[in-house]
Amino acid sequence: MGVNVPEDLRYTSGHEWARLEGGRVRVGITDYAQDALGDIVYIGLPAPGATATAGESLCELESTKSVSDVYAPVDGTVVEVNSELVDAPQRVNEDPYGEGWICVIDPVSPDALQSLLDPEAYRGLIEA
């Protein structure tokens, strides 16, 4: 299929990824999601300090094809956003697991990622 699914991440069924970094969770959309959306032309970032609720809308992406919500993978507080995406939203397409990250959440629970999909389960979802 050619979709990049890094082994060090956890995933949601809504195609968000989550990486645990020093007790905080960095969030973005998957390679599969950015490919399905097409060229991303705008991102409405969440505000630092905003409450993130797992499964609820965190922010919005606008592409040449559609407008899509990005859903929070975990409960917590947004502590950092990738403000470079305001002027360069295409980074989400170019490097979804690196420079295209969206925000960092301070999770309510230290084991917040346990309920998310592992790489093998996520591959099964997108290949179905």
Residue pairs with C-beta under 8 A, 6 or more apart in sequence:
1 126
1 127
3 30
3 31
3 32
3 35
3 126
4 31
4 96
4 97
5 11
5 30
5 31
5 32
5 119
5 122
5 123
5 126
6 17
6 97
6 119
7 119
8 19
9 17
9 18
9 19
9 97
9 119
10 17
10 18
10 19
10 20
10 73
10 113
10 116
10 117
10 118
11 17
11 18
11 30
11 116
11 117
11 118
11 119
11 121
11 122
11 125
12 18
12 71
12 73
12 116
12 117
13 117
13 125
14 55
14 71
15 29
15 30
15 32
15 33
15 36
15 126
16 27
16 28
16 29
16 30
16 33
16 70
16 71
16 72
16 73
17 27
17 28
17 29
17 30
17 73
17 96
17 97
18 25
18 26
18 27
18 73
18 74
18 113
18 116
19 25
19 26
20 113
21 104
23 106
23 107
23 110
24 79
24 104
24 105
24 106
24 107
25 73
25 74
25 76
25 104
25 105
25 106
25 107
25 112
25 113
26 101
26 103
26 104
27 58
27 70
27 72
27 73
27 101
27 102
27 103
27 104
27 105
28 92
28 96
28 97
28 100
28 101
28 102
29 37
29 61
29 70
29 92
29 96
29 100
29 102
30 96
30 122
31 96
31 97
32 126
33 68
33 96
34 40
34 92
34 93
34 96
34 100
37 61
37 63
37 65
37 66
37 68
38 63
38 64
38 65
38 66
39 63
39 64
39 90
39 93
40 61
40 62
40 63
40 89
40 90
40 92
40 93
41 62
41 63
41 64
41 89
41 90
42 61
42 62
42 89
43 59
43 60
43 61
43 62
43 85
43 86
43 89
43 92
43 102
44 59
44 60
44 61
44 62
45 59
45 81
45 82
45 83
45 85
45 86
45 102
45 103
46 52
46 58
46 59
46 78
46 81
46 102
46 103
47 78
47 81
48 78
48 79
48 80
48 81
49 77
49 78
49 79
50 77
50 78
51 76
51 77
51 78
52 58
52 72
52 74
52 75
52 76
52 77
52 78
52 105
53 72
53 75
54 71
54 72
54 73
54 74
54 75
54 112
54 115
55 71
55 72
56 71
56 72
57 69
57 70
57 71
57 72
58 69
58 70
58 71
58 72
58 78
58 102
58 103
59 69
59 70
59 102
59 103
60 67
60 68
60 69
60 70
61 67
61 68
61 69
61 70
61 89
61 92
62 68
70 102
72 105
73 105
73 112
73 113
73 116
74 105
74 107
74 108
74 109
74 112
74 113
74 116
75 107
75 108
75 109
75 112
76 105
76 106
76 107
76 108
76 112
77 105
77 106
78 103
78 104
78 105
79 104
79 105
79 106
80 103
80 104
81 102
81 103
81 104
82 91
82 99
82 100
82 101
82 102
82 103
84 91
84 99
85 91
85 92
85 100
85 102
91 99
91 100
92 100
92 102
93 100
94 100
117 125
